[in-house]
Amino acid sequence: MMKKFIYNRILILAIAAGLIAALVIAGQRHAVEIHNSQVDMAIDYESLKNLAEREGLDFADVLKQFKDAGITSLAIYDTNFDKLTRAGKVIAVYGRDIITNYHSGALNSIFWRQAVDNGYIRPDCVYIMKRDAKSYNEVKAELIQRFGKDRISAFSINDENILEVKAQFGAFMAEPMGFDSDELDAAKNAGFTILARPKNFYQCTTENVKSVFERLDGYPISEIVFDGPEILGAPRSEIINVTVAEFNKRGYIFGVIEHTSQLQFYNQLGMPQLADGVGYNKIARLYAVPRDEQPRLSIDILVNRWSTTDRERNIRINLLRIFEKPDTGKTLLETNLEYVKKVIDKLKADGFTFGKAGTYENYYPNKFLRVLIIIGVVAAGILYLSLVSHWLNANQRLQIILFVAISILAAIPIFIGNDSAVRILAALMSAILFPTLAIIWQLDRLRFIRMKESVAQEESELSNVQVILVAVVTLLITSAMSMVGAAYLSGALSDVKFFLEFEIFRGIKLTFIMPLILVAAAFLQRFNIVDEARKNLPALEQLKEILNMNVTVKSFLIFLIVAVAFVILIARSGHTSGMPVSGAEIKIRAMLEQMFYARPRSKEIFIGHPAFVLAIAAFLKQFPKSIYFALTLVATIGQSSMVETFAHMRTPIFMSFMRGLDGVLPGALIGAVLVLALIFISKGVSLKSQ
C-alpha cells in the first residue's frame, strides 16, 4: 500500500494567516477601486473643426451638439505655422521664394518688392507678417521660446512689422508653436474642459516649461497628456523637476497613453520621474482606438470596446476618434453623434460618471499584512516539497526549520522598503503553488478512496448522475482552493503603482508551465501510470520507463499535435506573443462578453474545467491511470488560469473574481455534457459489439 502524505498543520496555519491578510488587502483594494469611476470623454478639437468644415456647418453649433451628446473635454495640441497660415492668422514666406519671384517678375506685392530693394530679405530666412494682431503677438513670444532671441529679428516697412527667423522653411512650418489661444477660448466658451497635448521643446529650458503652463493658466484643464516621445523637460532631470513643480502648483492630472499591446503605456522619456514627482494619485490612463483599426469596426463593436476598456483596464481618459465616413442614410455629423451617445449610454449603464479623469488614492497596504502574505507563500512552498518527498514529509521538524529561516529572509526586504522583487516573486510563487496544491489535495483525497477497498468498491457503483455531481462539486472545491492563490497574488502586488501599471507582474508563461510540471511530479509520486499492477513505483522509475517506451507513428503524431497546441496556448498567454486571434474567436469572445458579467477565459471554460470534470469521472469509473493523468494536467491549466487572471492588476479585483466564477460554472456544465456524451457513446459501442 502506498504511503500516505501528511499535511503539516503549522504550515497550513501559516497559509491561513496569510490568506486573512490577503483578504483584508483585497477589501481595501476593492474600496479604492470603486471610488475611481469617473471618466473624461475627450475628442480632438481639430477633428470637430474638420467635420464642421466638411459638412458646411457652424463650428460653434457642432461644439454644442457634441457637448450635449456627452463629450466633456476637447484635446488641443500645439499649433504650427502651417495651420496658422491656412487659418489666415499670419503669413509665413520663405526668403528664397521672395527673391526668386522678385527677379522673375512674378512678385506683384509692392510691399515685398520694397523689402527686397531695401536689402531686408535673405534667402535662408523665413518672414512672418501679421494678419491678426493677437495671433502675431503670440507667435512672436513663442518664436523666442522655440528659437531663441539670436535667431529672431524684426524690421518695419510702411509701419508694417515683419519678423525674420533664421530657419529652414519646410521644418519651420511644421514646428510646434504652442497652444492657439483662439482654440483654448473656443473650448472654454463652449463649456468643455481641455485635454492639453503639448510637445517638448528642443533643448528645453526652465523658461520654456513655464511658458507652456502660463499659456494654460485661466483655462479649465482636465488633464495634460504629452504629445510625442518625450515629456516636457526631457531629457534633463533638473528641467523635468520644473515640470513637476508646475504640475503640482496647479494640481493637474498627468495622463499616460496605453500601449497598443494593451500592456503598460507608451513610455515617453522622463515619464517615471514626472510620475514620482506629481504622485500616482494624480495619474490617469488614456486609451484611443488605433487610427488604422477604427474604420474596420462598427459603432456597436466600438461601444463594447469602450465598455470593456474602462471596466477592465481602468482607462479614465477616453479619447474618441471621429468616423471619416458616414453610415448609410446618415450625415457625417449624425453618424458621429450617434457613436458618442451610444458610448455614453453604455458607460452610464456600467456605472461610470463623467468629468475630469478619476484617479486612485495613494494606496499602499500595511507592511505587516504583506509580511503575513510572504510567510504564507513560504509555507506553501515548503508544504509542496513535503508532498512530493516522502523523506521531507516524514521530517516535520526540518519543515519548520526551513519555513522559519526562509520566512525571515523573505520578510526583511518588506520592512526595509526594498520589496519590489520579493513581492513579484511571491506573486509568481502564489500563482504557481496554490493551484498545484489544490490539485494535489484532490489527488490525495481520491487516492485515499482507493486505499480503502470497500470505499473504492462503493464508489465504483456510483450512478452516472452521482459521478457527475461528485466531479462538479470537486471542481468547485478545488477552484475555491485555487482562488486562495489569487488572493495571495493580489495581496502581494496591490498598490497604486501596479494599478496604473508603472509596475507589472512578470512570469505569465511560467504560471502555466510550472504547475503542470509540479502536478505531474506529485501525480507520479501517488499513482503508477506505466503499470498499475506494480505498487510503489517511484516517479523517476516511471519517467525512465515512459522514455524507453516504443512509440508508434500514430502515437507520435498525436503527441506532436498536442505539443503544438500546448505551445500555441502558452504563446497566446500574456500581451507580447504576437499570436493572431482568429475571426471566429473574436466572435466567441464578443458573445461571451454579452452573456457574462466578465468574459471567462477560453482556456478555463472550454479546456481546463471540462477536463477536470472528465478527470474525476475517469477516476471514479476506473479508467486507466494514464488517461486520468493526462486529464489532470489539462485540468491544471484551468486552475492556473483562474489565478493568473489576478496578475492583471489594472483590472478591478471584483471583475477578476467574477471572471473566474463565470468560467467555473459553465465549464462544469460543459464537462458534465461531455461525460454524458462519452457514456452514451460507450453504451452504443457495447450494444454494437453484442
C-alpha positions in Angstrom: 0.0 0.0 0.0 1.3 3.5 -0.9 2.4 5.7 1.9 0.0 8.5 3.0 1.3 12.1 2.8 0.9 14.2 5.9 -0.1 17.8 5.7 1.9 19.9 8.2 -0.6 21.8 10.3 1.7 24.6 11.2 2.3 25.3 7.6 -1.4 25.2 6.9 -2.0 27.7 9.8 0.6 30.0 8.3 -1.1 29.8 5.0 -4.5 30.6 6.7 -2.9 33.6 8.4 -1.6 34.9 5.1 -5.0 34.3 3.5 -6.6 36.5 6.1 -4.1 39.3 5.4 -4.7 38.9 1.7 -8.4 39.2 2.1 -8.0 42.3 4.2 -5.9 43.9 1.4 -8.5 42.7 -1.1 -11.2 44.5 0.7 -9.1 47.7 0.9 -8.3 47.4 -2.8 -11.9 47.0 -3.7 -12.8 50.1 -1.8 -10.1 52.1 -3.6 -11.2 50.8 -7.0 -14.9 51.6 -6.6 -14.2 55.2 -5.8 -12.4 55.6 -9.1 -15.2 55.6 -11.5 -15.2 59.0 -13.3 -14.2 59.1 -17.0 -13.2 62.0 -19.2 -14.8 61.7 -22.6 -12.5 63.6 -24.9 -12.3 64.2 -28.6 -9.8 66.2 -30.8 -10.7 69.8 -31.3 -9.2 69.7 -34.8 -11.4 66.7 -35.7 -14.5 68.6 -34.9 -13.3 71.6 -36.7 -12.7 69.5 -39.8 -16.1 67.8 -39.5 -17.8 71.2 -39.4 -16.0 72.4 -42.5 -16.7 69.2 -44.4 -20.4 69.4 -43.6 -20.6 73.2 -44.1 -21.8 73.7 -40.6 -21.3 76.4 -38.0 -18.4 75.2 -35.8 -20.0 76.7 -32.6 -23.2 74.7 -33.2 -21.1 71.5 -33.8 -19.3 72.0 -30.5 -22.7 72.5 -28.7 -24.1 69.3 -30.2 -21.1 67.2 -29.1 -21.2 68.8 -25.7 -24.9 67.9 -25.4 -24.1 64.3 -26.6 -21.7 63.9 -23.6 -18.2 64.9 -24.6 -16.5 66.5 -21.6 -13.1 67.6 -22.9 -11.5 68.7 -26.2 -8.0 67.6 -26.9 -5.9 70.6 -28.0 -2.5 70.2 -29.5 0.3 72.6 -30.2 -0.4 74.6 -33.4 2.1 75.2 -36.1 2.7 77.8 -38.9 1.1 75.6 -41.5 -2.2 75.7 -39.5 -1.8 79.4 -38.7 -1.2 80.3 -42.3 -4.1 78.2 -43.6 -6.3 79.9 -41.0 -5.2 83.3 -42.2 -3.8 84.4 -38.8 -0.3 85.1 -40.0 1.6 84.9 -43.3 4.9 83.0 -43.5 7.0 83.3 -46.6 10.4 81.8 -47.4 13.1 84.4 -48.3 14.3 82.4 -51.2 10.9 82.3 -52.8 10.5 86.1 -52.4 13.9 86.8 -54.1 13.2 84.2 -56.9 9.8 85.8 -57.6 11.3 89.3 -57.5 13.9 88.5 -60.2 11.4 86.6 -62.4 8.9 89.4 -62.3 6.3 87.3 -60.5 6.4 89.3 -57.3 3.5 91.7 -57.6 3.4 92.9 -54.0 4.8 96.4 -53.8 5.5 95.7 -50.1 7.7 92.7 -50.6 9.5 94.4 -53.7 10.3 97.3 -51.4 11.7 94.9 -48.8 14.0 93.3 -51.4 15.0 96.7 -52.7 16.0 97.8 -49.2 18.1 94.6 -48.7 15.9 93.2 -45.9 15.3 89.8 -47.4 17.7 87.0 -47.1 17.2 83.7 -49.0 17.8 81.4 -45.9 15.3 83.0 -43.6 11.5 82.9 -43.0 9.5 86.1 -42.9 6.4 86.5 -40.8 3.7 89.2 -41.5 0.7 89.7 -39.2 -2.8 89.2 -40.3 -4.3 89.0 -36.8 -2.6 91.1 -34.1 -3.4 88.7 -31.3 -2.0 85.7 -33.1 1.0 87.7 -34.3 1.9 88.6 -30.7 1.5 85.0 -29.5 3.7 83.8 -32.4 6.4 86.3 -31.6 6.5 85.2 -28.0 6.5 81.6 -29.0 9.3 82.1 -31.6 11.5 83.5 -28.9 10.8 80.4 -26.7 11.4 78.0 -29.6 14.3 79.5 -31.5 15.9 82.0 -29.0 16.4 85.7 -29.5 19.5 85.3 -31.5 17.6 83.8 -34.4 14.7 86.3 -34.3 14.9 89.9 -35.6 12.3 92.4 -36.8 12.0 95.3 -39.2 9.3 97.6 -40.4 8.2 98.8 -43.8 5.5 101.4 -44.1 4.5 100.8 -40.5 4.2 97.0 -41.1 6.1 94.9 -38.7 7.9 91.9 -40.1 9.6 89.1 -38.1 12.7 87.4 -39.6 13.5 83.9 -38.4 16.7 82.0 -39.3 15.2 78.6 -40.2 14.6 76.1 -43.0 11.1 76.7 -44.4 9.8 73.2 -44.5 10.8 72.3 -41.0 9.7 75.7 -39.7 6.2 75.3 -41.0 5.8 72.0 -39.0 7.5 73.3 -35.9 5.2 73.2 -32.8 4.2 76.7 -31.9 2.4 76.3 -28.6 -1.3 76.5 -27.9 -3.5 78.7 -30.0 -5.5 80.9 -27.6 -8.4 81.0 -30.1 -8.7 77.2 -29.8 -8.5 77.4 -26.0 -11.1 80.1 -25.8 -13.5 78.3 -28.1 -13.3 75.1 -26.0 -13.7 77.1 -22.8 -16.6 79.2 -24.1 -18.4 76.0 -25.3 -18.3 74.6 -21.8 -15.6 72.0 -22.3 -12.6 71.2 -20.2 -9.3 71.0 -22.1 -7.1 67.9 -22.5 -3.8 69.7 -23.2 -1.4 67.8 -25.5 1.9 69.9 -25.6 5.1 68.8 -27.2 8.5 69.0 -25.7 11.0 71.7 -26.8 14.3 71.0 -28.4 16.8 71.6 -25.7 14.1 72.6 -23.3 14.7 75.3 -20.7 13.1 76.4 -17.4 11.6 79.4 -19.3 10.2 77.0 -22.0 8.4 74.9 -19.3 6.9 77.9 -17.5 5.7 79.4 -20.8 3.6 76.4 -21.5 1.9 76.3 -18.2 1.4 80.1 -18.2 -0.3 79.8 -21.6 -2.8 77.4 -20.0 -3.5 79.5 -16.9 -7.1 80.7 -16.8 -8.4 77.7 -18.8 -10.2 74.6 -17.4 -7.6 72.0 -17.8 -8.8 68.4 -17.3 -5.5 66.6 -17.9 -2.1 67.0 -19.6 -1.0 64.2 -21.9 2.2 64.9 -23.7 2.3 64.5 -27.4 5.4 62.8 -28.8 8.2 60.6 -27.4 9.2 62.9 -24.5 7.5 64.7 -21.6 8.1 68.4 -21.2 11.7 69.0 -20.0 13.2 65.7 -21.0 15.9 64.5 -21.0 17.3 66.9 -18.4 16.4 65.8 -14.9 16.6 69.4 -13.5 14.2 70.7 -16.1 11.7 67.8 -15.6 11.7 68.9 -11.9 10.5 72.3 -13.1 7.6 70.5 -15.0 6.8 68.6 -11.8 6.7 71.9 -9.8 4.4 73.5 -12.4 2.1 70.4 -12.3 1.9 70.4 -8.5 1.4 74.2 -8.3 -1.8 73.8 -10.4 -2.9 70.3 -9.3 -3.0 69.0 -12.9 -3.6 65.3 -13.7 -0.9 63.6 -15.7 -2.3 61.3 -18.4 -0.3 58.3 -19.7 -1.2 56.6 -23.0 -1.9 52.9 -23.0 0.3 51.0 -25.3 -1.1 49.4 -28.5 -0.3 46.0 -27.0 -2.7 46.9 -24.1 0.2 46.3 -21.7 1.6 49.3 -19.7 1.8 52.5 -21.7 3.6 54.5 -24.4 6.8 55.0 -22.5 7.7 58.7 -23.0 11.2 59.8 -22.0 11.1 61.3 -18.5 7.8 59.7 -17.6 8.9 57.8 -14.4 10.5 61.0 -12.9 7.4 63.0 -13.6 5.1 60.3 -12.2 7.1 60.1 -9.0 7.1 63.9 -8.7 3.4 64.5 -9.2 2.3 61.4 -7.3 0.5 58.4 -8.5 -2.8 59.8 -7.1 -2.6 62.4 -9.9 -2.2 60.0 -12.9 -4.8 58.6 -15.2 -4.6 56.2 -18.1 -5.7 57.2 -21.7 -6.9 55.0 -24.5 -7.6 55.8 -28.1 -8.7 53.2 -30.7 -5.8 52.8 -33.2 -6.2 55.1 -36.2 -5.9 52.3 -38.7 -8.3 50.0 -36.8 -11.3 52.2 -36.3 -12.5 52.3 -39.9 -12.8 48.5 -39.9 -15.1 48.4 -36.8 -18.8 49.1 -36.5 -20.2 51.5 -33.9 -21.7 48.7 -31.8 -18.3 46.9 -31.7 -16.6 50.1 -30.6 -19.2 50.7 -27.9 -18.5 47.3 -26.4 -14.7 48.0 -26.8 -15.0 51.2 -24.7 -17.1 49.4 -22.1 -14.5 46.6 -21.8 -11.7 49.1 -21.8 -13.0 51.3 -19.0 -14.2 48.4 -16.9 -11.3 46.0 -17.3 -8.2 48.2 -17.9 -9.0 51.2 -15.6 -8.9 53.6 -18.5 -10.2 57.0 -17.3 -9.5 59.2 -20.4 -11.4 58.0 -23.4 -10.0 59.9 -26.5 -12.6 59.2 -29.2 -11.7 59.4 -32.9 -14.1 60.8 -35.5 -15.5 58.5 -38.2 -14.4 59.8 -41.5 -17.2 58.1 -43.5 -21.0 58.4 -42.7 -23.2 55.4 -42.1 -25.8 54.7 -44.8 -28.6 57.2 -44.8 -26.9 59.5 -42.2 -24.8 62.6 -42.4 -21.2 62.5 -41.0 -22.4 64.6 -38.1 -25.3 62.3 -37.3 -23.0 59.2 -37.5 -20.5 60.6 -35.0 -23.1 62.0 -32.7 -24.8 58.5 -32.6 -21.4 57.0 -31.8 -20.7 59.3 -28.9 -24.2 58.9 -27.5 -24.1 55.1 -27.6 -20.7 55.1 -25.8 -22.0 57.5 -23.2 -25.2 55.5 -22.6 -23.2 52.2 -22.3 -20.8 53.6 -19.8 -23.6 55.1 -17.8 -25.2 51.7 -17.6 -21.8 50.4 -16.4 -21.9 52.8 -13.5 -19.4 55.5 -14.7 -19.8 59.2 -14.2 -18.2 61.8 -16.5 -15.9 64.8 -15.9 -12.2 65.1 -15.2 -10.5 61.7 -15.2 -10.8 59.8 -11.9 -7.6 58.8 -10.2 -6.6 56.3 -7.5 -5.7 57.3 -4.0 -2.0 56.7 -3.0 -2.8 53.2 -1.7 0.0 51.1 -0.2 -1.1 48.3 2.2 0.3 47.8 5.7 3.7 46.1 5.8 2.7 43.6 8.4 -0.1 42.4 6.1 2.5 42.0 3.4 4.8 40.0 5.7 2.0 37.6 6.6 1.4 37.0 2.9 5.1 36.4 2.2 5.3 34.0 5.1 2.2 32.2 3.8 3.9 31.8 0.4 7.0 30.3 2.0 4.7 27.9 3.9 3.0 26.9 0.6 6.4 26.2 -0.9 7.6 24.0 2.0 4.2 22.2 2.0 4.6 21.3 -1.7 8.1 20.0 -1.2 6.8 17.8 1.7 4.1 16.5 -0.6 6.5 15.2 -3.3 9.2 13.9 -0.9 8.4 11.1 1.5 11.7 11.8 3.3 10.8 15.5 3.9 7.2 14.7 4.6 8.3 12.4 7.5 10.6 15.1 8.9 8.2 17.6 10.3 10.9 19.4 12.3 13.1 20.1 9.3 10.0 21.5 7.5 9.5 24.0 10.3 13.2 25.0 10.4 13.2 25.6 6.6 10.0 27.6 7.0 11.2 29.9 9.7 14.6 30.5 8.1 13.2 31.3 4.7 10.4 33.4 6.1 12.8 35.7 8.0 15.0 36.2 4.9 11.9 36.9 2.7 10.4 39.4 5.2 13.4 41.6 5.7 13.1 43.5 2.3 9.4 44.2 3.2 10.4 46.0 6.3 13.3 48.0 4.8 11.2 49.2 1.9 13.1 47.5 -0.9 10.5 44.9 -1.6 9.5 45.1 -5.3 11.4 42.0 -6.3 10.3 39.9 -3.3 6.7 40.9 -3.9 6.8 39.9 -7.6 8.5 36.6 -6.7 5.8 36.0 -4.0 3.1 36.7 -6.5 4.7 34.4 -9.1 5.0 31.6 -6.5 1.4 32.1 -5.4 0.2 31.7 -9.0 2.3 28.5 -9.3 1.9 26.9 -5.9 -1.7 27.3 -4.9 -3.4 25.8 -8.0 -0.8 23.0 -7.7 -1.6 22.4 -4.0 -5.4 22.4 -4.8 -4.9 19.7 -7.4 -2.6 17.7 -5.2 -5.2 17.8 -2.3 -7.7 16.3 -4.7 -5.3 13.6 -5.8 -4.8 12.6 -2.2 -8.5 12.7 -1.5 -9.1 10.3 -4.4 -6.1 8.3 -3.5 -7.4 7.8 0.0 -10.6 6.4 -1.5 -8.6 3.9 -3.5 -6.6 2.9 -0.4 -9.8 1.7 1.2 -11.0 -1.1 -1.0 -14.5 -1.2 0.4 -15.0 2.5 -0.2 -13.4 2.1 -3.7 -15.9 -0.7 -4.5 -18.8 1.5 -3.3 -17.6 4.5 -5.4 -17.3 2.3 -8.5 -21.0 1.6 -8.2 -22.0 5.2 -8.3 -24.6 6.1 -10.9 -23.7 8.3 -13.8 -25.6 11.2 -12.3 -23.7 10.7 -9.0 -20.4 10.6 -10.8 -21.2 13.9 -12.5 -22.3 15.5 -9.2 -19.1 14.4 -7.4 -17.0 15.7 -10.3 -18.7 19.1 -10.4 -18.6 19.5 -6.6 -14.9 18.5 -6.6 -14.3 21.1 -9.3 -16.0 23.8 -7.2 -14.0 22.9 -4.1 -10.7 22.8 -6.0 -11.4 26.1 -7.7 -12.1 27.7 -4.3 -8.8 26.4 -3.0 -7.0 27.7 -6.1 -8.6 31.2 -5.5 -6.6 31.3 -2.3 -3.6 31.8 -4.7 -5.5 34.6 -6.4 -6.0 36.4 -3.1 -2.3 35.9 -2.3 -1.2 37.2 -5.7 -3.4 40.2 -5.4 -2.3 40.9 -1.9 1.4 40.7 -2.8 1.1 43.2 -5.6 -1.7 45.6 -4.6 -0.7 49.2 -4.7 -1.3 52.2 -6.9 1.8 51.7 -9.0 0.6 48.2 -10.0 -2.9 49.5 -10.6 -1.5 52.0 -13.1 1.0 49.5 -14.5 4.1 51.5 -13.6 5.0 48.2 -12.1 3.8 44.9 -13.6 3.7 41.2 -12.8 6.3 39.2 -14.7 6.4 35.5 -15.4 2.9 34.9 -17.0 4.1 31.9 -19.1 5.8 30.3 -16.1 2.4 30.3 -14.3 1.1 28.0 -17.0 4.1 25.7 -17.4 5.4 25.2 -13.8 2.1 24.0 -12.3 2.0 21.3 -15.0 5.5 20.1 -14.0 4.8 20.3 -10.3 1.4 18.5 -10.6 3.0 15.8 -12.8 5.7 15.2 -10.2 3.1 14.9 -7.4 0.9 12.6 -9.5 3.7 10.2 -10.3 4.5 10.0 -6.6 1.0 8.8 -5.9 0.0 6.7 -8.9 1.6 4.3 -11.3 0.7 5.1 -14.9 3.0 2.7 -16.7 2.0 -0.4 -15.0 -0.8 -0.2 -12.4 -0.1 -3.7 -11.2 3.2 -2.7 -9.8 2.9 -0.8 -6.5 5.1 2.0 -5.1 6.9 2.5 -8.4 9.0 5.7 -7.8 8.3 8.7 -10.1 11.8 8.6 -11.6 11.4 4.9 -12.5 8.1 5.7 -14.1 9.7 8.5 -16.1 12.5 6.2 -17.3 10.0 3.6 -18.4 8.0 6.2 -20.3 11.1 7.4 -22.1 12.1 3.9 -23.0 8.6 3.0 -24.5 8.3 2.1 -28.1 6.2 4.7 -29.8 4.1 4.1 -32.9 3.9 6.7 -35.7 0.2 7.3 -34.8 1.1 7.9 -31.1 4.0 10.2 -32.2 1.6 12.3 -34.4 -0.9 12.6 -31.6 1.8 13.7 -29.3 3.1 16.2 -31.9 -0.4 17.7 -32.3 -0.8 18.0 -28.5 2.6 19.6 -28.2 1.9 22.2 -30.9 -1.5 23.0 -29.3 0.3 23.5 -26.0 2.9 25.7 -27.5 0.2 27.9 -29.1 -1.7 28.0 -25.8 1.4 29.2 -23.9 2.4 31.6 -26.7 -1.1 33.2 -26.6 -0.8 34.0 -22.9 0.2 37.5 -22.0 0.3 40.5 -24.3 3.6 40.2 -26.2 3.3 37.0 -28.0 2.2 38.4 -31.3 -0.1 35.3 -31.9 -3.1 36.3 -34.1 -6.6 35.9 -32.9 -8.9 34.3 -35.4 -12.2 35.9 -36.5 -14.2 33.0 -35.1 -12.5 33.5 -31.7 -13.3 37.2 -31.8 -17.0 36.4 -32.4 -16.9 33.9 -29.5 -15.3 36.5 -27.2 -18.0 39.0 -28.2 -20.7 36.5 -27.4 -19.2 35.7 -24.0 -18.9 39.4 -23.2 -22.6 39.8 -23.8 -23.5 36.7 -21.7 -21.4 37.2 -18.6 -20.5 40.0 -16.2 -16.9 39.4 -17.1 -15.9 37.3 -20.2 -14.5 34.0 -18.9 -11.1 32.9 -20.4 -11.3 30.3 -23.1 -8.7 28.1 -21.5 -10.9 27.8 -18.5 -14.4 27.5 -19.8 -13.6 25.3 -22.8 -10.5 23.4 -21.8 -9.4 23.3 -18.1 -12.7 23.0 -16.3 -14.4 20.4 -18.7 -11.2 18.4 -18.4 -11.4 18.5 -14.6 -14.9 17.0 -14.7 -13.7 14.3 -17.1 -10.7 13.6 -15.0 -12.8 12.9 -11.8 -15.3 10.8 -13.8 -12.4 8.8 -15.3 -11.1 8.1 -11.8 -14.4 7.1 -10.4 -15.1 4.9 -13.5 -11.7 3.3 -13.0 -10.2 4.3 -16.4 -6.5 3.7 -16.9 -4.3 6.0 -14.8 -2.6 7.3 -17.9 -6.0 8.8 -19.0 -6.6 10.2 -15.5 -3.0 11.7 -15.6 -3.5 13.4 -19.0 -6.8 14.9 -18.0 -5.4 16.1 -14.6 -2.7 18.0 -16.4 -5.2 19.6 -18.7 -7.4 20.4 -15.7 -4.4 22.1 -14.1 -4.4 24.7 -17.0 -7.8 25.9 -15.9 -6.9 26.2 -12.3 -3.7 28.1 -13.1 -5.5 30.4 -15.5 -8.0 31.4 -12.8 -5.2 32.6 -10.5 -3.2 34.2 -13.3 -6.2 36.4 -14.2 -5.5 38.3 -11.0 -2.0 39.2 -12.2 -3.6 41.9 -14.4 -3.6 44.4 -11.6 -5.2 47.2 -13.6 -8.4 45.1 -13.7 -10.6 45.6 -10.6 -10.4 42.7 -8.2 -14.1 42.1 -8.2 -14.1 41.8 -12.0 -11.2 39.3 -11.9 -13.2 37.3 -9.3 -16.3 37.3 -11.4 -14.3 36.3 -14.5 -13.2 33.2 -12.6 -16.6 32.4 -11.3 -18.2 32.9 -14.7 -15.8 30.3 -16.1 -16.3 27.6 -13.5 -20.0 27.0 -13.7 -20.3 26.9 -17.5 -17.1 24.9 -17.7 -18.5 22.4 -15.2 -21.7 22.2 -17.3 -19.7 21.6 -20.5 -17.7 18.9 -18.7 -20.9 17.2 -17.5 -22.3 17.2 -21.0 -19.0 15.6 -22.3 -19.2 12.9 -19.6 -22.8 12.1 -20.6 -21.8 12.1 -24.3 -19.0 9.6 -23.6 -21.3 7.4 -21.6 -23.8 7.4 -24.4 -21.2 6.6 -27.0 -19.6 3.8 -24.9 -23.1 2.2 -24.4 -23.7 2.4 -28.2 -20.3 0.7 -28.9 -21.1 -2.0 -26.3 -24.5 -2.7 -27.9 -22.9 -3.0 -31.4 -20.3 -5.4 -30.1 -23.0 -7.7 -28.7 
